[in-house]
Amino acid sequence: MAVAVGRPSNEELRNLSLSGHVGFDSLPDQLVNKSTSQGFCFNILCVGETGIGKSTLMDTLFNTKFESDPATHNEPGVRLKARSYELQESNVRLKLTIVDTVGFGDQINKDDSYRPIVEYIDAQFEAYLQEELKIRRSLFSYHDSRVHACLYFIA
């Protein structure tokens, strides 16, 4: 047996008259104020060979000089190095994390160069999931380290 479910007709709807200002028009302003007071978090993963210009591009993108150690071309394997910075422009705060792939593409056999990168990305998503699954989670104070953008440099 099928039952028809539909919207009630207009005569069944109850109309309420507002006695004052509700404030729906200020919701966008409230969202902007909340976002600027909390700040933003942005995580970039830079993948590319040593000396291709990853650090230079990051310095140029964010108009600042980030600290970076000069890398050599004789790394035994690929390792990831995450550095976090607090940037501010006007009243907007940005917590920027740049993850650099040290030694990527420097080996003769490059078959397993991608593995540490994939493992890092998976580990960051797993850490966030574990924080989200907690009974007493605190995502407001938790530093979200998931990768938001991956820049792959090709020479």
Chimera marker file (.cmm) of the C-alpha trace (Angstrom):
<marker_set name="trace">
<marker id="1" x="0.000" y="0.000" z="0.000" r="1" g="1" b="0" radius="0.5"/>
<marker id="2" x="1.430" y="3.380" z="-0.998" r="1" g="1" b="0" radius="0.5"/>
<marker id="3" x="0.994" y="6.476" z="1.117" r="1" g="1" b="0" radius="0.5"/>
<marker id="4" x="1.226" y="9.916" z="-0.479" r="1" g="1" b="0" radius="0.5"/>
<marker id="5" x="3.268" y="12.393" z="1.519" r="1" g="1" b="0" radius="0.5"/>
<marker id="6" x="3.053" y="16.014" z="0.450" r="1" g="1" b="0" radius="0.5"/>
<marker id="7" x="3.476" y="19.533" z="1.712" r="1" g="1" b="0" radius="0.5"/>
<marker id="8" x="0.614" y="20.988" z="3.711" r="1" g="1" b="0" radius="0.5"/>
<marker id="9" x="-1.514" y="23.526" z="1.938" r="1" g="1" b="0" radius="0.5"/>
<marker id="10" x="-1.076" y="27.245" z="2.675" r="1" g="1" b="0" radius="0.5"/>
<marker id="11" x="-4.071" y="27.350" z="4.978" r="1" g="1" b="0" radius="0.5"/>
<marker id="12" x="-2.394" y="24.849" z="7.326" r="1" g="1" b="0" radius="0.5"/>
<marker id="13" x="0.799" y="26.944" z="7.673" r="1" g="1" b="0" radius="0.5"/>
<marker id="14" x="1.112" y="29.172" z="10.678" r="1" g="1" b="0" radius="0.5"/>
<marker id="15" x="2.409" y="32.677" z="9.989" r="1" g="1" b="0" radius="0.5"/>
<marker id="16" x="4.165" y="34.546" z="12.745" r="1" g="1" b="0" radius="0.5"/>
<marker id="17" x="4.594" y="38.271" z="12.753" r="1" g="1" b="0" radius="0.5"/>
<marker id="18" x="7.920" y="39.564" z="14.029" r="1" g="1" b="0" radius="0.5"/>
<marker id="19" x="7.780" y="42.020" z="16.875" r="1" g="1" b="0" radius="0.5"/>
<marker id="20" x="11.297" y="43.342" z="16.313" r="1" g="1" b="0" radius="0.5"/>
<marker id="21" x="14.543" y="43.060" z="14.402" r="1" g="1" b="0" radius="0.5"/>
<marker id="22" x="15.807" y="39.451" z="14.059" r="1" g="1" b="0" radius="0.5"/>
<marker id="23" x="19.264" y="40.179" z="12.652" r="1" g="1" b="0" radius="0.5"/>
<marker id="24" x="19.558" y="37.820" z="9.713" r="1" g="1" b="0" radius="0.5"/>
<marker id="25" x="21.175" y="40.630" z="7.748" r="1" g="1" b="0" radius="0.5"/>
<marker id="26" x="24.145" y="40.678" z="10.135" r="1" g="1" b="0" radius="0.5"/>
<marker id="27" x="24.957" y="36.951" z="9.794" r="1" g="1" b="0" radius="0.5"/>
<marker id="28" x="27.592" y="37.479" z="7.051" r="1" g="1" b="0" radius="0.5"/>
<marker id="29" x="29.318" y="40.111" z="9.206" r="1" g="1" b="0" radius="0.5"/>
<marker id="30" x="29.274" y="37.764" z="12.192" r="1" g="1" b="0" radius="0.5"/>
<marker id="31" x="30.847" y="34.994" z="10.110" r="1" g="1" b="0" radius="0.5"/>
<marker id="32" x="33.592" y="37.320" z="8.860" r="1" g="1" b="0" radius="0.5"/>
<marker id="33" x="34.293" y="38.558" z="12.398" r="1" g="1" b="0" radius="0.5"/>
<marker id="34" x="34.447" y="35.007" z="13.734" r="1" g="1" b="0" radius="0.5"/>
<marker id="35" x="36.777" y="33.881" z="10.950" r="1" g="1" b="0" radius="0.5"/>
<marker id="36" x="39.158" y="36.808" z="11.313" r="1" g="1" b="0" radius="0.5"/>
<marker id="37" x="39.318" y="36.482" z="15.095" r="1" g="1" b="0" radius="0.5"/>
<marker id="38" x="40.120" y="32.752" z="14.924" r="1" g="1" b="0" radius="0.5"/>
<marker id="39" x="42.493" y="33.090" z="11.987" r="1" g="1" b="0" radius="0.5"/>
<marker id="40" x="42.983" y="30.718" z="9.113" r="1" g="1" b="0" radius="0.5"/>
<marker id="41" x="45.059" y="27.580" z="8.695" r="1" g="1" b="0" radius="0.5"/>
<marker id="42" x="46.651" y="26.651" z="5.368" r="1" g="1" b="0" radius="0.5"/>
<marker id="43" x="48.994" y="23.725" z="4.695" r="1" g="1" b="0" radius="0.5"/>
<marker id="44" x="51.016" y="23.406" z="1.494" r="1" g="1" b="0" radius="0.5"/>
<marker id="45" x="53.011" y="20.360" z="0.412" r="1" g="1" b="0" radius="0.5"/>
<marker id="46" x="55.824" y="21.194" z="-2.033" r="1" g="1" b="0" radius="0.5"/>
<marker id="47" x="57.071" y="18.214" z="-4.033" r="1" g="1" b="0" radius="0.5"/>
<marker id="48" x="59.996" y="18.538" z="-6.416" r="1" g="1" b="0" radius="0.5"/>
<marker id="49" x="63.671" y="17.928" z="-6.973" r="1" g="1" b="0" radius="0.5"/>
<marker id="50" x="66.313" y="19.671" z="-4.907" r="1" g="1" b="0" radius="0.5"/>
<marker id="51" x="67.132" y="23.142" z="-6.220" r="1" g="1" b="0" radius="0.5"/>
<marker id="52" x="64.092" y="23.515" z="-8.466" r="1" g="1" b="0" radius="0.5"/>
<marker id="53" x="62.816" y="26.637" z="-6.647" r="1" g="1" b="0" radius="0.5"/>
<marker id="54" x="60.239" y="25.415" z="-4.121" r="1" g="1" b="0" radius="0.5"/>
<marker id="55" x="61.447" y="27.707" z="-1.330" r="1" g="1" b="0" radius="0.5"/>
<marker id="56" x="61.792" y="30.647" z="-3.709" r="1" g="1" b="0" radius="0.5"/>
<marker id="57" x="58.195" y="30.251" z="-4.891" r="1" g="1" b="0" radius="0.5"/>
<marker id="58" x="56.915" y="30.104" z="-1.289" r="1" g="1" b="0" radius="0.5"/>
<marker id="59" x="58.907" y="33.250" z="-0.418" r="1" g="1" b="0" radius="0.5"/>
<marker id="60" x="57.413" y="35.018" z="-3.431" r="1" g="1" b="0" radius="0.5"/>
<marker id="61" x="53.834" y="33.803" z="-2.900" r="1" g="1" b="0" radius="0.5"/>
<marker id="62" x="53.672" y="35.034" z="0.683" r="1" g="1" b="0" radius="0.5"/>
<marker id="63" x="56.004" y="38.035" z="0.222" r="1" g="1" b="0" radius="0.5"/>
<marker id="64" x="58.292" y="37.036" z="3.068" r="1" g="1" b="0" radius="0.5"/>
<marker id="65" x="61.634" y="35.313" z="3.580" r="1" g="1" b="0" radius="0.5"/>
<marker id="66" x="61.099" y="31.909" z="5.161" r="1" g="1" b="0" radius="0.5"/>
<marker id="67" x="63.999" y="30.170" z="6.815" r="1" g="1" b="0" radius="0.5"/>
<marker id="68" x="65.288" y="27.308" z="4.725" r="1" g="1" b="0" radius="0.5"/>
<marker id="69" x="68.391" y="25.195" z="4.995" r="1" g="1" b="0" radius="0.5"/>
<marker id="70" x="70.338" y="24.643" z="1.797" r="1" g="1" b="0" radius="0.5"/>
<marker id="71" x="69.882" y="21.048" z="0.701" r="1" g="1" b="0" radius="0.5"/>
<marker id="72" x="72.433" y="18.823" z="-0.949" r="1" g="1" b="0" radius="0.5"/>
<marker id="73" x="71.820" y="16.422" z="-3.805" r="1" g="1" b="0" radius="0.5"/>
<marker id="74" x="73.145" y="13.382" z="-1.938" r="1" g="1" b="0" radius="0.5"/>
<marker id="75" x="70.253" y="12.517" z="0.347" r="1" g="1" b="0" radius="0.5"/>
<marker id="76" x="69.861" y="8.754" z="0.877" r="1" g="1" b="0" radius="0.5"/>
<marker id="77" x="66.061" y="8.936" z="0.715" r="1" g="1" b="0" radius="0.5"/>
<marker id="78" x="63.069" y="11.229" z="0.768" r="1" g="1" b="0" radius="0.5"/>
<marker id="79" x="62.096" y="12.864" z="4.057" r="1" g="1" b="0" radius="0.5"/>
<marker id="80" x="59.448" y="15.445" z="4.754" r="1" g="1" b="0" radius="0.5"/>
<marker id="81" x="60.166" y="18.582" z="6.729" r="1" g="1" b="0" radius="0.5"/>
<marker id="82" x="57.220" y="20.619" z="8.012" r="1" g="1" b="0" radius="0.5"/>
<marker id="83" x="57.671" y="24.207" z="9.170" r="1" g="1" b="0" radius="0.5"/>
<marker id="84" x="54.889" y="26.386" z="10.567" r="1" g="1" b="0" radius="0.5"/>
<marker id="85" x="54.703" y="30.168" z="10.441" r="1" g="1" b="0" radius="0.5"/>
<marker id="86" x="52.300" y="32.769" z="11.824" r="1" g="1" b="0" radius="0.5"/>
<marker id="87" x="51.599" y="35.456" z="9.214" r="1" g="1" b="0" radius="0.5"/>
<marker id="88" x="49.406" y="38.519" z="9.585" r="1" g="1" b="0" radius="0.5"/>
<marker id="89" x="48.151" y="41.006" z="7.042" r="1" g="1" b="0" radius="0.5"/>
<marker id="90" x="45.929" y="43.812" z="8.329" r="1" g="1" b="0" radius="0.5"/>
<marker id="91" x="43.744" y="42.050" z="10.908" r="1" g="1" b="0" radius="0.5"/>
<marker id="92" x="43.797" y="38.602" z="9.245" r="1" g="1" b="0" radius="0.5"/>
<marker id="93" x="45.998" y="35.943" z="10.848" r="1" g="1" b="0" radius="0.5"/>
<marker id="94" x="47.233" y="32.930" z="8.894" r="1" g="1" b="0" radius="0.5"/>
<marker id="95" x="48.894" y="29.856" z="10.335" r="1" g="1" b="0" radius="0.5"/>
<marker id="96" x="50.859" y="28.586" z="7.364" r="1" g="1" b="0" radius="0.5"/>
<marker id="97" x="52.553" y="25.193" z="7.288" r="1" g="1" b="0" radius="0.5"/>
<marker id="98" x="54.939" y="24.438" z="4.446" r="1" g="1" b="0" radius="0.5"/>
<marker id="99" x="55.940" y="20.799" z="4.041" r="1" g="1" b="0" radius="0.5"/>
<marker id="100" x="59.081" y="20.344" z="1.960" r="1" g="1" b="0" radius="0.5"/>
<marker id="101" x="60.196" y="17.061" z="0.403" r="1" g="1" b="0" radius="0.5"/>
<marker id="102" x="63.928" y="16.918" z="1.067" r="1" g="1" b="0" radius="0.5"/>
<marker id="103" x="65.766" y="14.565" z="-1.274" r="1" g="1" b="0" radius="0.5"/>
<marker id="104" x="62.890" y="13.972" z="-3.686" r="1" g="1" b="0" radius="0.5"/>
<marker id="105" x="64.265" y="12.993" z="-7.101" r="1" g="1" b="0" radius="0.5"/>
<marker id="106" x="67.901" y="12.829" z="-5.947" r="1" g="1" b="0" radius="0.5"/>
<marker id="107" x="68.173" y="9.041" z="-6.015" r="1" g="1" b="0" radius="0.5"/>
<marker id="108" x="69.111" y="6.944" z="-9.014" r="1" g="1" b="0" radius="0.5"/>
<marker id="109" x="66.201" y="4.579" z="-8.339" r="1" g="1" b="0" radius="0.5"/>
<marker id="110" x="63.154" y="6.818" z="-7.900" r="1" g="1" b="0" radius="0.5"/>
<marker id="111" x="60.591" y="3.997" z="-7.665" r="1" g="1" b="0" radius="0.5"/>
<marker id="112" x="59.825" y="4.512" z="-3.962" r="1" g="1" b="0" radius="0.5"/>
<marker id="113" x="60.204" y="8.312" z="-3.802" r="1" g="1" b="0" radius="0.5"/>
<marker id="114" x="56.452" y="8.794" z="-3.523" r="1" g="1" b="0" radius="0.5"/>
<marker id="115" x="55.953" y="6.477" z="-0.514" r="1" g="1" b="0" radius="0.5"/>
<marker id="116" x="56.991" y="8.887" z="2.289" r="1" g="1" b="0" radius="0.5"/>
<marker id="117" x="54.749" y="11.552" z="0.765" r="1" g="1" b="0" radius="0.5"/>
<marker id="118" x="51.691" y="9.301" z="0.611" r="1" g="1" b="0" radius="0.5"/>
<marker id="119" x="52.394" y="8.000" z="4.129" r="1" g="1" b="0" radius="0.5"/>
<marker id="120" x="52.638" y="11.581" z="5.442" r="1" g="1" b="0" radius="0.5"/>
<marker id="121" x="49.333" y="12.610" z="3.848" r="1" g="1" b="0" radius="0.5"/>
<marker id="122" x="47.599" y="9.481" z="5.167" r="1" g="1" b="0" radius="0.5"/>
<marker id="123" x="49.041" y="10.036" z="8.659" r="1" g="1" b="0" radius="0.5"/>
<marker id="124" x="47.731" y="13.617" z="8.780" r="1" g="1" b="0" radius="0.5"/>
<marker id="125" x="44.219" y="12.530" z="7.781" r="1" g="1" b="0" radius="0.5"/>
<marker id="126" x="44.343" y="9.690" z="10.314" r="1" g="1" b="0" radius="0.5"/>
<marker id="127" x="45.431" y="12.072" z="13.099" r="1" g="1" b="0" radius="0.5"/>
<marker id="128" x="42.539" y="14.418" z="12.292" r="1" g="1" b="0" radius="0.5"/>
<marker id="129" x="40.085" y="11.515" z="12.196" r="1" g="1" b="0" radius="0.5"/>
<marker id="130" x="41.278" y="10.274" z="15.592" r="1" g="1" b="0" radius="0.5"/>
<marker id="131" x="40.828" y="13.770" z="17.054" r="1" g="1" b="0" radius="0.5"/>
<marker id="132" x="37.342" y="13.993" z="15.542" r="1" g="1" b="0" radius="0.5"/>
<marker id="133" x="36.331" y="10.588" z="16.940" r="1" g="1" b="0" radius="0.5"/>
<marker id="134" x="37.257" y="11.471" z="20.522" r="1" g="1" b="0" radius="0.5"/>
<marker id="135" x="34.422" y="11.814" z="22.976" r="1" g="1" b="0" radius="0.5"/>
<marker id="136" x="35.890" y="15.053" z="24.327" r="1" g="1" b="0" radius="0.5"/>
<marker id="137" x="37.276" y="16.425" z="21.105" r="1" g="1" b="0" radius="0.5"/>
<marker id="138" x="38.692" y="19.898" z="20.907" r="1" g="1" b="0" radius="0.5"/>
<marker id="139" x="38.825" y="20.785" z="17.226" r="1" g="1" b="0" radius="0.5"/>
<marker id="140" x="38.916" y="24.504" z="18.046" r="1" g="1" b="0" radius="0.5"/>
<marker id="141" x="42.394" y="24.254" z="19.580" r="1" g="1" b="0" radius="0.5"/>
<marker id="142" x="43.561" y="21.338" z="17.405" r="1" g="1" b="0" radius="0.5"/>
<marker id="143" x="46.153" y="22.239" z="14.763" r="1" g="1" b="0" radius="0.5"/>
<marker id="144" x="44.800" y="20.823" z="11.516" r="1" g="1" b="0" radius="0.5"/>
<marker id="145" x="47.847" y="19.450" z="9.716" r="1" g="1" b="0" radius="0.5"/>
<marker id="146" x="46.018" y="17.947" z="6.737" r="1" g="1" b="0" radius="0.5"/>
<marker id="147" x="47.455" y="19.000" z="3.379" r="1" g="1" b="0" radius="0.5"/>
<marker id="148" x="45.247" y="21.581" z="1.652" r="1" g="1" b="0" radius="0.5"/>
<marker id="149" x="47.337" y="22.006" z="-1.503" r="1" g="1" b="0" radius="0.5"/>
<marker id="150" x="50.122" y="20.022" z="-3.123" r="1" g="1" b="0" radius="0.5"/>
<marker id="151" x="52.404" y="21.815" z="-5.552" r="1" g="1" b="0" radius="0.5"/>
<marker id="152" x="54.326" y="19.415" z="-7.796" r="1" g="1" b="0" radius="0.5"/>
<marker id="153" x="57.350" y="21.034" z="-9.424" r="1" g="1" b="0" radius="0.5"/>
<marker id="154" x="58.498" y="19.707" z="-12.806" r="1" g="1" b="0" radius="0.5"/>
<marker id="155" x="61.790" y="20.691" z="-14.442" r="1" g="1" b="0" radius="0.5"/>
<link id1="1" id2="2" r="1" g="1" b="0" radius="0.2"/>
<link id1="2" id2="3" r="1" g="1" b="0" radius="0.2"/>
<link id1="3" id2="4" r="1" g="1" b="0" radius="0.2"/>
<link id1="4" id2="5" r="1" g="1" b="0" radius="0.2"/>
<link id1="5" id2="6" r="1" g="1" b="0" radius="0.2"/>
<link id1="6" id2="7" r="1" g="1" b="0" radius="0.2"/>
<link id1="7" id2="8" r="1" g="1" b="0" radius="0.2"/>
<link id1="8" id2="9" r="1" g="1" b="0" radius="0.2"/>
<link id1="9" id2="10" r="1" g="1" b="0" radius="0.2"/>
<link id1="10" id2="11" r="1" g="1" b="0" radius="0.2"/>
<link id1="11" id2="12" r="1" g="1" b="0" radius="0.2"/>
<link id1="12" id2="13" r="1" g="1" b="0" radius="0.2"/>
<link id1="13" id2="14" r="1" g="1" b="0" radius="0.2"/>
<link id1="14" id2="15" r="1" g="1" b="0" radius="0.2"/>
<link id1="15" id2="16" r="1" g="1" b="0" radius="0.2"/>
<link id1="16" id2="17" r="1" g="1" b="0" radius="0.2"/>
<link id1="17" id2="18" r="1" g="1" b="0" radius="0.2"/>
<link id1="18" id2="19" r="1" g="1" b="0" radius="0.2"/>
<link id1="19" id2="20" r="1" g="1" b="0" radius="0.2"/>
<link id1="20" id2="21" r="1" g="1" b="0" radius="0.2"/>
<link id1="21" id2="22" r="1" g="1" b="0" radius="0.2"/>
<link id1="22" id2="23" r="1" g="1" b="0" radius="0.2"/>
<link id1="23" id2="24" r="1" g="1" b="0" radius="0.2"/>
<link id1="24" id2="25" r="1" g="1" b="0" radius="0.2"/>
<link id1="25" id2="26" r="1" g="1" b="0" radius="0.2"/>
<link id1="26" id2="27" r="1" g="1" b="0" radius="0.2"/>
<link id1="27" id2="28" r="1" g="1" b="0" radius="0.2"/>
<link id1="28" id2="29" r="1" g="1" b="0" radius="0.2"/>
<link id1="29" id2="30" r="1" g="1" b="0" radius="0.2"/>
<link id1="30" id2="31" r="1" g="1" b="0" radius="0.2"/>
<link id1="31" id2="32" r="1" g="1" b="0" radius="0.2"/>
<link id1="32" id2="33" r="1" g="1" b="0" radius="0.2"/>
<link id1="33" id2="34" r="1" g="1" b="0" radius="0.2"/>
<link id1="34" id2="35" r="1" g="1" b="0" radius="0.2"/>
<link id1="35" id2="36" r="1" g="1" b="0" radius="0.2"/>
<link id1="36" id2="37" r="1" g="1" b="0" radius="0.2"/>
<link id1="37" id2="38" r="1" g="1" b="0" radius="0.2"/>
<link id1="38" id2="39" r="1" g="1" b="0" radius="0.2"/>
<link id1="39" id2="40" r="1" g="1" b="0" radius="0.2"/>
<link id1="40" id2="41" r="1" g="1" b="0" radius="0.2"/>
<link id1="41" id2="42" r="1" g="1" b="0" radius="0.2"/>
<link id1="42" id2="43" r="1" g="1" b="0" radius="0.2"/>
<link id1="43" id2="44" r="1" g="1" b="0" radius="0.2"/>
<link id1="44" id2="45" r="1" g="1" b="0" radius="0.2"/>
<link id1="45" id2="46" r="1" g="1" b="0" radius="0.2"/>
<link id1="46" id2="47" r="1" g="1" b="0" radius="0.2"/>
<link id1="47" id2="48" r="1" g="1" b="0" radius="0.2"/>
<link id1="48" id2="49" r="1" g="1" b="0" radius="0.2"/>
<link id1="49" id2="50" r="1" g="1" b="0" radius="0.2"/>
<link id1="50" id2="51" r="1" g="1" b="0" radius="0.2"/>
<link id1="51" id2="52" r="1" g="1" b="0" radius="0.2"/>
<link id1="52" id2="53" r="1" g="1" b="0" radius="0.2"/>
<link id1="53" id2="54" r="1" g="1" b="0" radius="0.2"/>
<link id1="54" id2="55" r="1" g="1" b="0" radius="0.2"/>
<link id1="55" id2="56" r="1" g="1" b="0" radius="0.2"/>
<link id1="56" id2="57" r="1" g="1" b="0" radius="0.2"/>
<link id1="57" id2="58" r="1" g="1" b="0" radius="0.2"/>
<link id1="58" id2="59" r="1" g="1" b="0" radius="0.2"/>
<link id1="59" id2="60" r="1" g="1" b="0" radius="0.2"/>
<link id1="60" id2="61" r="1" g="1" b="0" radius="0.2"/>
<link id1="61" id2="62" r="1" g="1" b="0" radius="0.2"/>
<link id1="62" id2="63" r="1" g="1" b="0" radius="0.2"/>
<link id1="63" id2="64" r="1" g="1" b="0" radius="0.2"/>
<link id1="64" id2="65" r="1" g="1" b="0" radius="0.2"/>
<link id1="65" id2="66" r="1" g="1" b="0" radius="0.2"/>
<link id1="66" id2="67" r="1" g="1" b="0" radius="0.2"/>
<link id1="67" id2="68" r="1" g="1" b="0" radius="0.2"/>
<link id1="68" id2="69" r="1" g="1" b="0" radius="0.2"/>
<link id1="69" id2="70" r="1" g="1" b="0" radius="0.2"/>
<link id1="70" id2="71" r="1" g="1" b="0" radius="0.2"/>
<link id1="71" id2="72" r="1" g="1" b="0" radius="0.2"/>
<link id1="72" id2="73" r="1" g="1" b="0" radius="0.2"/>
<link id1="73" id2="74" r="1" g="1" b="0" radius="0.2"/>
<link id1="74" id2="75" r="1" g="1" b="0" radius="0.2"/>
<link id1="75" id2="76" r="1" g="1" b="0" radius="0.2"/>
<link id1="76" id2="77" r="1" g="1" b="0" radius="0.2"/>
<link id1="77" id2="78" r="1" g="1" b="0" radius="0.2"/>
<link id1="78" id2="79" r="1" g="1" b="0" radius="0.2"/>
<link id1="79" id2="80" r="1" g="1" b="0" radius="0.2"/>
<link id1="80" id2="81" r="1" g="1" b="0" radius="0.2"/>
<link id1="81" id2="82" r="1" g="1" b="0" radius="0.2"/>
<link id1="82" id2="83" r="1" g="1" b="0" radius="0.2"/>
<link id1="83" id2="84" r="1" g="1" b="0" radius="0.2"/>
<link id1="84" id2="85" r="1" g="1" b="0" radius="0.2"/>
<link id1="85" id2="86" r="1" g="1" b="0" radius="0.2"/>
<link id1="86" id2="87" r="1" g="1" b="0" radius="0.2"/>
<link id1="87" id2="88" r="1" g="1" b="0" radius="0.2"/>
<link id1="88" id2="89" r="1" g="1" b="0" radius="0.2"/>
<link id1="89" id2="90" r="1" g="1" b="0" radius="0.2"/>
<link id1="90" id2="91" r="1" g="1" b="0" radius="0.2"/>
<link id1="91" id2="92" r="1" g="1" b="0" radius="0.2"/>
<link id1="92" id2="93" r="1" g="1" b="0" radius="0.2"/>
<link id1="93" id2="94" r="1" g="1" b="0" radius="0.2"/>
<link id1="94" id2="95" r="1" g="1" b="0" radius="0.2"/>
<link id1="95" id2="96" r="1" g="1" b="0" radius="0.2"/>
<link id1="96" id2="97" r="1" g="1" b="0" radius="0.2"/>
<link id1="97" id2="98" r="1" g="1" b="0" radius="0.2"/>
<link id1="98" id2="99" r="1" g="1" b="0" radius="0.2"/>
<link id1="99" id2="100" r="1" g="1" b="0" radius="0.2"/>
<link id1="100" id2="101" r="1" g="1" b="0" radius="0.2"/>
<link id1="101" id2="102" r="1" g="1" b="0" radius="0.2"/>
<link id1="102" id2="103" r="1" g="1" b="0" radius="0.2"/>
<link id1="103" id2="104" r="1" g="1" b="0" radius="0.2"/>
<link id1="104" id2="105" r="1" g="1" b="0" radius="0.2"/>
<link id1="105" id2="106" r="1" g="1" b="0" radius="0.2"/>
<link id1="106" id2="107" r="1" g="1" b="0" radius="0.2"/>
<link id1="107" id2="108" r="1" g="1" b="0" radius="0.2"/>
<link id1="108" id2="109" r="1" g="1" b="0" radius="0.2"/>
<link id1="109" id2="110" r="1" g="1" b="0" radius="0.2"/>
<link id1="110" id2="111" r="1" g="1" b="0" radius="0.2"/>
<link id1="111" id2="112" r="1" g="1" b="0" radius="0.2"/>
<link id1="112" id2="113" r="1" g="1" b="0" radius="0.2"/>
<link id1="113" id2="114" r="1" g="1" b="0" radius="0.2"/>
<link id1="114" id2="115" r="1" g="1" b="0" radius="0.2"/>
<link id1="115" id2="116" r="1" g="1" b="0" radius="0.2"/>
<link id1="116" id2="117" r="1" g="1" b="0" radius="0.2"/>
<link id1="117" id2="118" r="1" g="1" b="0" radius="0.2"/>
<link id1="118" id2="119" r="1" g="1" b="0" radius="0.2"/>
<link id1="119" id2="120" r="1" g="1" b="0" radius="0.2"/>
<link id1="120" id2="121" r="1" g="1" b="0" radius="0.2"/>
<link id1="121" id2="122" r="1" g="1" b="0" radius="0.2"/>
<link id1="122" id2="123" r="1" g="1" b="0" radius="0.2"/>
<link id1="123" id2="124" r="1" g="1" b="0" radius="0.2"/>
<link id1="124" id2="125" r="1" g="1" b="0" radius="0.2"/>
<link id1="125" id2="126" r="1" g="1" b="0" radius="0.2"/>
<link id1="126" id2="127" r="1" g="1" b="0" radius="0.2"/>
<link id1="127" id2="128" r="1" g="1" b="0" radius="0.2"/>
<link id1="128" id2="129" r="1" g="1" b="0" radius="0.2"/>
<link id1="129" id2="130" r="1" g="1" b="0" radius="0.2"/>
<link id1="130" id2="131" r="1" g="1" b="0" radius="0.2"/>
<link id1="131" id2="132" r="1" g="1" b="0" radius="0.2"/>
<link id1="132" id2="133" r="1" g="1" b="0" radius="0.2"/>
<link id1="133" id2="134" r="1" g="1" b="0" radius="0.2"/>
<link id1="134" id2="135" r="1" g="1" b="0" radius="0.2"/>
<link id1="135" id2="136" r="1" g="1" b="0" radius="0.2"/>
<link id1="136" id2="137" r="1" g="1" b="0" radius="0.2"/>
<link id1="137" id2="138" r="1" g="1" b="0" radius="0.2"/>
<link id1="138" id2="139" r="1" g="1" b="0" radius="0.2"/>
<link id1="139" id2="140" r="1" g="1" b="0" radius="0.2"/>
<link id1="140" id2="141" r="1" g="1" b="0" radius="0.2"/>
<link id1="141" id2="142" r="1" g="1" b="0" radius="0.2"/>
<link id1="142" id2="143" r="1" g="1" b="0" radius="0.2"/>
<link id1="143" id2="144" r="1" g="1" b="0" radius="0.2"/>
<link id1="144" id2="145" r="1" g="1" b="0" radius="0.2"/>
<link id1="145" id2="146" r="1" g="1" b="0" radius="0.2"/>
<link id1="146" id2="147" r="1" g="1" b="0" radius="0.2"/>
<link id1="147" id2="148" r="1" g="1" b="0" radius="0.2"/>
<link id1="148" id2="149" r="1" g="1" b="0" radius="0.2"/>
<link id1="149" id2="150" r="1" g="1" b="0" radius="0.2"/>
<link id1="150" id2="151" r="1" g="1" b="0" radius="0.2"/>
<link id1="151" id2="152" r="1" g="1" b="0" radius="0.2"/>
<link id1="152" id2="153" r="1" g="1" b="0" radius="0.2"/>
<link id1="153" id2="154" r="1" g="1" b="0" radius="0.2"/>
<link id1="154" id2="155" r="1" g="1" b="0" radius="0.2"/>
</marker_set>
